[in-house]
């Protein structure tokens, strides 16, 4: 090791070893590290810019595949975790509930919280309708939840998501039903008014005093029917 240090071109390293400031073994390791770094730099210098771009792209593609594989594995583990909670009826420390938004609509906000000595410590208030997982949303949402509750939060978010989708669909169907009933009511009301008009004309012809068959009492009844029917 000493011979290799003394035969190297690193004058500063040789002087430090000879003076005793750096041990032979430390000097040798420093020399090897420097040689490895120089070897990498020389190798990179031989590659054209285009080749270096391709190498970088290939490595990033490898990383993306690894991330995708890890994400799939994580989702599988989360499903198993959820099944354990459900099958054993384990109560989760973290809880959630839905609250109506200030502007009344079809969707609601979901509040995730801890119950501590009768008081709620709220971590997140957000809509869970659009996404099955908060991981694909905003990093600041995850940052609001303590580390020990993050898996609970992801698990409950998915559960709340499906619950909200079901409730949203129910509300949408109810709204659609009300609109159809209102449209039908308007149609029936219009048809009924036309019927009353035609029927009133028939009664007026038969019971109007000018026709000779009616009298003032009949005319008063006709006027009352006219008001009642809104014609």
ZILIN-V673632 format. One record per residue. N is the residue number from 1. RES is the residue in one letter. SS is DSSP state (~ for helix, > for strand, _ for the rest). OMEGA is omega in whole degrees, -180 to 180 (NA if undefined). NEAR is the number of other ideal C-beta (glycine too) atoms within 8 Angstrom. Layout:
n->N res->RES ss->SS omega->OMEGA near->NEAR
n->N res->RES ss->SS omega->OMEGA near->NEAR
This chain:
n->1 res->X ss->_ omega->179 near->8
n->2 res->X ss->~ omega->-180 near->8
n->3 res->X ss->~ omega->-179 near->6
n->4 res->X ss->~ omega->178 near->9
n->5 res->X ss->~ omega->-178 near->15
n->6 res->X ss->~ omega->179 near->9
n->7 res->X ss->~ omega->-178 near->5
n->8 res->X ss->_ omega->179 near->9
n->9 res->X ss->_ omega->-178 near->3
n->10 res->X ss->_ omega->-176 near->9
n->11 res->X ss->~ omega->-179 near->6
n->12 res->X ss->~ omega->180 near->6
n->13 res->X ss->~ omega->-180 near->13
n->14 res->X ss->~ omega->-180 near->11
n->15 res->X ss->~ omega->180 near->8
n->16 res->X ss->~ omega->179 near->10
n->17 res->X ss->~ omega->-179 near->15
n->18 res->X ss->~ omega->-179 near->7
n->19 res->X ss->~ omega->180 near->6
n->20 res->X ss->_ omega->178 near->5
n->21 res->X ss->_ omega->178 near->5
n->22 res->X ss->_ omega->-180 near->9
n->23 res->X ss->_ omega->-179 near->6
n->24 res->X ss->~ omega->-178 near->9
n->25 res->X ss->~ omega->178 near->7
n->26 res->X ss->~ omega->178 near->8
n->27 res->X ss->~ omega->180 near->14
n->28 res->X ss->~ omega->179 near->12
n->29 res->X ss->~ omega->179 near->8
n->30 res->X ss->~ omega->179 near->10
n->31 res->X ss->~ omega->179 near->13
n->32 res->X ss->~ omega->179 near->8
n->33 res->X ss->~ omega->179 near->8
n->34 res->X ss->~ omega->179 near->9
n->35 res->X ss->~ omega->179 near->8
n->36 res->X ss->~ omega->179 near->8
n->37 res->X ss->~ omega->179 near->8
n->38 res->X ss->~ omega->179 near->8
n->39 res->X ss->~ omega->179 near->8
n->40 res->X ss->~ omega->-179 near->8
n->41 res->X ss->~ omega->179 near->8
n->42 res->X ss->~ omega->179 near->8
n->43 res->X ss->~ omega->179 near->8
n->44 res->X ss->~ omega->180 near->8
n->45 res->X ss->~ omega->-180 near->6
n->46 res->X ss->~ omega->-179 near->5
n->47 res->X ss->_ omega->176 near->9
n->48 res->X ss->_ omega->177 near->5
n->49 res->X ss->~ omega->180 near->6
n->50 res->X ss->~ omega->180 near->6
n->51 res->X ss->~ omega->179 near->8
n->52 res->X ss->~ omega->177 near->10
n->53 res->X ss->~ omega->179 near->8
n->54 res->X ss->~ omega->179 near->8
n->55 res->X ss->~ omega->179 near->9
n->56 res->X ss->~ omega->179 near->8
n->57 res->X ss->~ omega->-180 near->8
n->58 res->X ss->~ omega->180 near->8
n->59 res->X ss->~ omega->178 near->8
n->60 res->X ss->~ omega->177 near->8
n->61 res->X ss->~ omega->177 near->8
n->62 res->X ss->~ omega->180 near->8
n->63 res->X ss->~ omega->179 near->8
n->64 res->X ss->~ omega->179 near->8
n->65 res->X ss->~ omega->178 near->8
n->66 res->X ss->~ omega->179 near->8
n->67 res->X ss->~ omega->180 near->8
n->68 res->X ss->~ omega->179 near->8
n->69 res->X ss->~ omega->179 near->8
n->70 res->X ss->~ omega->179 near->8
n->71 res->X ss->~ omega->179 near->8
n->72 res->X ss->~ omega->179 near->8
n->73 res->X ss->~ omega->-180 near->8
n->74 res->X ss->~ omega->179 near->8
n->75 res->X ss->~ omega->178 near->8
n->76 res->X ss->~ omega->179 near->8
n->77 res->X ss->~ omega->180 near->8
n->78 res->X ss->~ omega->177 near->12
n->79 res->X ss->~ omega->178 near->8
n->80 res->X ss->~ omega->180 near->8
n->81 res->X ss->~ omega->-180 near->10
n->82 res->X ss->~ omega->180 near->11
n->83 res->X ss->~ omega->178 near->8
n->84 res->X ss->~ omega->178 near->9
n->85 res->X ss->~ omega->-176 near->11
n->86 res->X ss->~ omega->-176 near->7
n->87 res->X ss->~ omega->-179 near->6
n->88 res->X ss->_ omega->179 near->6
n->89 res->X ss->_ omega->180 near->6
n->90 res->X ss->_ omega->179 near->6
n->91 res->X ss->_ omega->-179 near->4
n->92 res->X ss->_ omega->179 near->9
n->93 res->X ss->_ omega->177 near->7
n->94 res->X ss->> omega->-177 near->13
n->95 res->X ss->> omega->176 near->10
n->96 res->X ss->> omega->173 near->10
n->97 res->X ss->> omega->-180 near->7
n->98 res->X ss->> omega->176 near->12
n->99 res->X ss->> omega->178 near->9
n->100 res->X ss->_ omega->178 near->6
n->101 res->X ss->_ omega->179 near->9
n->102 res->X ss->_ omega->174 near->2
n->103 res->X ss->_ omega->-175 near->4
n->104 res->X ss->_ omega->179 near->4
n->105 res->X ss->_ omega->-179 near->5
n->106 res->X ss->_ omega->-178 near->6
n->107 res->X ss->_ omega->-179 near->8
n->108 res->X ss->_ omega->172 near->10
n->109 res->X ss->> omega->177 near->10
n->110 res->X ss->> omega->-178 near->15
n->111 res->X ss->> omega->177 near->11
n->112 res->X ss->> omega->-172 near->14
n->113 res->X ss->> omega->171 near->12
n->114 res->X ss->> omega->176 near->10
n->115 res->X ss->> omega->-177 near->7
n->116 res->X ss->> omega->179 near->7
n->117 res->X ss->_ omega->177 near->3
n->118 res->X ss->_ omega->180 near->4
n->119 res->X ss->> omega->-180 near->6
n->120 res->X ss->> omega->172 near->7
n->121 res->X ss->> omega->-175 near->7
n->122 res->X ss->> omega->179 near->8
n->123 res->X ss->> omega->-174 near->12
n->124 res->X ss->> omega->170 near->11
n->125 res->X ss->> omega->-175 near->8
n->126 res->X ss->> omega->174 near->8
n->127 res->X ss->_ omega->-179 near->9
n->128 res->X ss->_ omega->-173 near->10
n->129 res->X ss->_ omega->-168 near->8
n->130 res->X ss->_ omega->-171 near->4
n->131 res->X ss->_ omega->179 near->8
n->132 res->X ss->_ omega->-176 near->6
n->133 res->X ss->_ omega->177 near->9
n->134 res->X ss->~ omega->-178 near->13
n->135 res->X ss->~ omega->-177 near->6
n->136 res->X ss->~ omega->-178 near->5
n->137 res->X ss->_ omega->-174 near->7
n->138 res->X ss->_ omega->-179 near->6
n->139 res->X ss->~ omega->-178 near->5
n->140 res->X ss->~ omega->176 near->6
n->141 res->X ss->~ omega->180 near->11
n->142 res->X ss->~ omega->-178 near->11
n->143 res->X ss->~ omega->-180 near->6
n->144 res->X ss->_ omega->-176 near->7
n->145 res->X ss->_ omega->178 near->13
n->146 res->X ss->_ omega->-175 near->6
n->147 res->X ss->~ omega->-175 near->5
n->148 res->X ss->~ omega->-179 near->4
n->149 res->X ss->~ omega->-173 near->12
n->150 res->X ss->~ omega->178 near->10
n->151 res->X ss->~ omega->174 near->8
n->152 res->X ss->~ omega->-178 near->10
n->153 res->X ss->~ omega->180 near->15
n->154 res->X ss->~ omega->180 near->12
n->155 res->X ss->~ omega->-178 near->13
n->156 res->X ss->~ omega->179 near->13
n->157 res->X ss->~ omega->-179 near->14
n->158 res->X ss->~ omega->178 near->12
n->159 res->X ss->~ omega->180 near->9
n->160 res->X ss->~ omega->180 near->12
n->161 res->X ss->~ omega->-179 near->12
n->162 res->X ss->~ omega->177 near->9
n->163 res->X ss->~ omega->-179 near->9
n->164 res->X ss->~ omega->177 near->15
n->165 res->X ss->~ omega->179 near->9
n->166 res->X ss->~ omega->-180 near->8
n->167 res->X ss->~ omega->179 near->10
n->168 res->X ss->~ omega->179 near->11
n->169 res->X ss->~ omega->179 near->8
n->170 res->X ss->~ omega->-180 near->8
n->171 res->X ss->~ omega->179 near->9
n->172 res->X ss->~ omega->178 near->9
n->173 res->X ss->~ omega->180 near->8
n->174 res->X ss->~ omega->178 near->8
n->175 res->X ss->~ omega->179 near->9
n->176 res->X ss->~ omega->179 near->8
n->177 res->X ss->~ omega->179 near->8
n->178 res->X ss->~ omega->180 near->8
n->179 res->X ss->~ omega->179 near->8
n->180 res->X ss->~ omega->178 near->8
n->181 res->X ss->~ omega->179 near->8
n->182 res->X ss->~ omega->178 near->8
n->183 res->X ss->~ omega->179 near->8
n->184 res->X ss->~ omega->-179 near->8
n->185 res->X ss->~ omega->179 near->8
n->186 res->X ss->~ omega->-179 near->8
n->187 res->X ss->~ omega->-180 near->8
n->188 res->X ss->~ omega->-179 near->8
n->189 res->X ss->~ omega->179 near->8
n->190 res->X ss->~ omega->179 near->8
n->191 res->X ss->~ omega->-179 near->8
n->192 res->X ss->~ omega->-180 near->8
n->193 res->X ss->~ omega->177 near->11
n->194 res->X ss->~ omega->178 near->8
n->195 res->X ss->~ omega->180 near->8
n->196 res->X ss->~ omega->-180 near->11
n->197 res->X ss->~ omega->-180 near->10
n->198 res->X ss->~ omega->-178 near->8
n->199 res->X ss->~ omega->179 near->8
n->200 res->X ss->~ omega->179 near->13
n->201 res->X ss->~ omega->179 near->8
n->202 res->X ss->~ omega->-180 near->8
n->203 res->X ss->~ omega->-178 near->10
n->204 res->X ss->~ omega->179 near->9
n->205 res->X ss->~ omega->-176 near->8
n->206 res->X ss->~ omega->-171 near->9
n->207 res->X ss->~ omega->178 near->12
n->208 res->X ss->_ omega->-178 near->11
n->209 res->X ss->~ omega->-178 near->9
n->210 res->X ss->~ omega->180 near->5
n->211 res->X ss->~ omega->178 near->9
n->212 res->X ss->_ omega->-179 near->5
n->213 res->X ss->_ omega->-176 near->5
n->214 res->X ss->_ omega->178 near->11
n->215 res->X ss->_ omega->-177 near->6
n->216 res->X ss->~ omega->178 near->6
n->217 res->X ss->~ omega->178 near->6
n->218 res->X ss->~ omega->-179 near->11
n->219 res->X ss->~ omega->177 near->12
n->220 res->X ss->~ omega->178 near->8
n->221 res->X ss->~ omega->179 near->9
n->222 res->X ss->~ omega->180 near->13
n->223 res->X ss->~ omega->178 near->8
n->224 res->X ss->~ omega->178 near->8
n->225 res->X ss->~ omega->180 near->10
n->226 res->X ss->~ omega->178 near->9
n->227 res->X ss->~ omega->-178 near->7
n->228 res->X ss->~ omega->-177 near->6
n->229 res->X ss->~ omega->178 near->10
n->230 res->X ss->_ omega->-179 near->6
n->231 res->X ss->_ omega->NA near->7
